[in-house]
């Protein structure tokens, strides 16, 4: 139950992301390969950056299992990459009027990387000279 206590935001946010990725895509604008800075890609960056931040914060606070605590950033990173890949694969094969897109997955990964940077800037003590 402690795991749910510290990770409820991550789990609720994950369900919201999965639901948003499952909506039919008939009204989605088409994207040209060169349009890498579209609203869709920025949304992927922001959503998965926030997901990493929530996941890393929750797993770090969960002190019951030392292997989770000692490798909290790695577990959060693996979870977020898995969720990004799973949503794109499910869009390719299960969602109506949606397609899986490698550029969306790339935007997810870049957003996760930005989430790592923000997390480290906020929660890690800077090196003192």
GUSE-367384 format. One line per 5 residues: number of its first residue (from 1); their letters; for each residue x, y, z of N, C-alpha, C. Coordinates in steps of 0.05 Angstrom, whole numbers. Last residue first. Example, Ala and Ser with C-alpha at 12.3 -4.5 7.8 and 13.67 -1.06 7.14 Angstrom:
<zases>
2 = SA = 257:-45:142:273:-21:143:258:1:157; 264:-114:156:246:-90:156:264:-66:156
</zases>
This chain:
<zases>
129 = XXXXX = 651:473:-104:679:476:-110:695:484:-85; 599:426:-101:611:450:-90:641:451:-97; 549:404:-144:577:399:-135:589:426:-126; 481:408:-120:502:414:-139:530:410:-127; 440:355:-101:456:378:-91:478:383:-112
124 = XXXXX = 380:341:-136:407:334:-129:423:359:-121; 328:360:-148:332:343:-125:361:336:-118; 331:395:-194:315:402:-170:324:386:-146; 365:372:-231:369:400:-223:355:406:-197; 342:321:-237:369:324:-225:375:352:-216
119 = XXXXX = 294:336:-261:294:322:-235:321:325:-222; 312:359:-309:298:375:-290:298:362:-262; 336:313:-332:352:337:-326:338:354:-306; 292:278:-336:316:270:-320:332:295:-313; 261:308:-372:251:303:-345:273:295:-326
114 = XXXXX = 293:304:-417:289:330:-405:278:328:-376; 285:249:-426:312:260:-421:311:287:-408; 231:249:-437:240:235:-414:268:245:-406; 233:279:-485:218:289:-462:227:275:-436; 260:241:-516:272:267:-511:259:281:-487
109 = XXXXX = 221:201:-516:248:196:-504:262:222:-498; 179:226:-543:175:215:-516:202:212:-502; 203:236:-592:195:259:-576:190:250:-547; 208:182:-609:232:198:-605:226:223:-588; 154:170:-613:170:156:-593:196:171:-588
104 = XXXXX = 142:205:-656:129:209:-630:144:195:-608; 174:182:-695:180:209:-686:166:216:-660; 149:134:-703:176:134:-691:183:162:-681; 82:121:-690:101:140:-703:127:139:-688; 23:86:-705:47:88:-689:68:105:-704
99 = XXXXX = -39:118:-719:-15:103:-728:7:106:-708; -110:114:-717:-84:123:-705:-62:106:-718; -161:95:-726:-152:119:-740:-127:131:-728; -162:62:-665:-177:68:-689:-167:95:-700; -109:21:-639:-125:45:-639:-138:50:-666
94 = XXXXX = -76:-25:-648:-102:-28:-635:-120:-3:-638; -27:-16:-675:-42:-41:-680:-70:-41:-668; -7:35:-665:-3:23:-691:-21:-1:-696; -20:43:-612:-32:61:-632:-29:48:-660; 13:5:-589:-16:1:-588:-31:19:-607
89 = XXXXX = 63:28:-600:56:2:-612:26:-3:-611; 58:75:-570:61:77:-599:55:50:-613; 52:54:-518:31:71:-529:34:73:-560; 101:26:-512:75:12:-512:53:28:-524; 139:67:-513:139:47:-534:112:33:-535
84 = XXXXX = 123:94:-465:124:108:-491:123:89:-514; 129:54:-427:102:65:-432:101:80:-459; 185:45:-431:166:23:-437:138:34:-443; 202:95:-414:209:86:-441:190:64:-449; 182:94:-361:174:114:-380:179:107:-409
79 = XXXXX = 209:50:-338:180:51:-339:170:70:-360; 263:65:-343:253:41:-357:223:42:-359; 262:111:-309:270:113:-338:259:89:-353; 250:88:-260:232:107:-272:237:111:-302; 295:55:-254:268:43:-255:248:62:-268
74 = XXXXX = 335:95:-252:335:74:-273:308:61:-276; 321:123:-207:321:137:-232:321:117:-255; 326:83:-166:300:95:-172:300:109:-199; 362:47:-143:361:50:-173:336:64:-182; 352:48:-89:379:52:-99:380:57:-129
69 = XXXXX = 296:38:-86:307:64:-77:335:69:-89; 292:-15:-105:278:7:-118:290:34:-111; 324:-41:-68:332:-42:-97:317:-21:-113; 299:-33:-19:323:-18:-25:331:-19:-54; 232:-22:-8:251:-40:-22:276:-25:-29
64 = XXXXX = 211:23:20:207:-4:30:227:-24:18; 209:76:5:233:67:19:232:37:27; 191:119:-41:183:93:-32:207:78:-21; 215:163:-62:203:166:-36:194:139:-24; 230:144:-113:251:153:-94:240:154:-66
59 = XXXXX = 181:136:-137:197:113:-131:219:120:-111; 162:190:-141:148:170:-126:165:146:-118; 202:215:-173:196:225:-147:182:204:-130; 199:184:-220:224:185:-205:219:195:-176; 146:195:-236:154:168:-230:179:168:-213
54 = XXXXX = 146:251:-244:128:239:-224:137:211:-216; 186:255:-284:189:269:-259:171:257:-237; 163:224:-325:188:215:-312:191:229:-285; 117:255:-336:114:227:-327:140:218:-313; 140:302:-355:126:302:-329:122:274:-318
49 = XXXXX = 161:281:-402:179:294:-383:166:294:-356; 114:266:-428:133:245:-418:155:256:-400; 90:316:-437:76:294:-422:95:274:-411; 129:346:-466:119:355:-440:107:332:-424; 135:314:-513:158:322:-496:149:329:-468
44 = XXXXX = 82:312:-532:97:287:-524:120:294:-506; 75:366:-543:58:353:-523:71:327:-514; 112:372:-584:117:387:-559:99:375:-536; 87:341:-623:114:333:-612:120:347:-586; 39:370:-631:39:342:-623:65:334:-610
39 = XXXXX = 56:420:-650:43:418:-623:44:389:-613; 121:410:-681:92:414:-681:81:412:-653; 174:407:-696:167:423:-674:137:430:-673; 181:378:-743:188:365:-717:180:381:-693; 165:374:-799:151:389:-779:156:378:-751
34 = XXXXX = 187:340:-836:203:363:-828:190:380:-806; 146:303:-845:171:294:-832:187:318:-822; 81:329:-829:103:326:-848:128:318:-833; 22:304:-805:48:316:-798:68:310:-820; -47:322:-800:-26:305:-811:1:320:-807
29 = XXXXX = -84:330:-738:-72:341:-763:-50:323:-773; -138:289:-718:-110:296:-714:-99:308:-740; -187:269:-725:-185:298:-724:-157:307:-720; -181:214:-721:-190:225:-747:-186:255:-747; -161:181:-679:-145:203:-689:-154:215:-715
24 = XXXXX = -192:162:-617:-190:161:-647:-176:185:-658; -151:153:-559:-172:167:-573:-169:164:-603; -106:132:-536:-125:113:-548:-148:127:-562; -77:172:-513:-65:159:-537:-84:140:-550; -109:183:-470:-106:203:-491:-94:191:-516
19 = XXXXX = -102:136:-440:-128:143:-451:-126:163:-473; -48:141:-427:-57:118:-443:-84:124:-455; -50:187:-395:-34:187:-420:-43:164:-438; -82:169:-353:-91:192:-370:-76:192:-396; -49:130:-332:-75:122:-343:-86:144:-361
14 = XXXXX = -7:162:-314:-2:142:-335:-28:133:-348; -32:192:-274:-22:206:-298:-17:186:-321; -41:151:-238:-64:165:-249:-56:179:-275; 13:136:-227:-6:117:-238:-30:130:-251; 35:184:-206:46:171:-230:26:152:-243
9 = XXXXX = 2:191:-161:2:211:-182:13:199:-208; 15:145:-131:-12:149:-142:-13:170:-164; 62:132:-106:62:132:-135:34:136:-147; 57:131:-51:77:149:-63:76:151:-93; 15:95:-45:14:121:-32:33:140:-46
4 = XXXX = 31:49:-71:9:64:-82:8:92:-71; 71:34:-34:78:39:-61:57:56:-75; 41:23:12:59:47:11:67:54:-17; 16:-24:0:0:0:0:17:25:0
</zases>
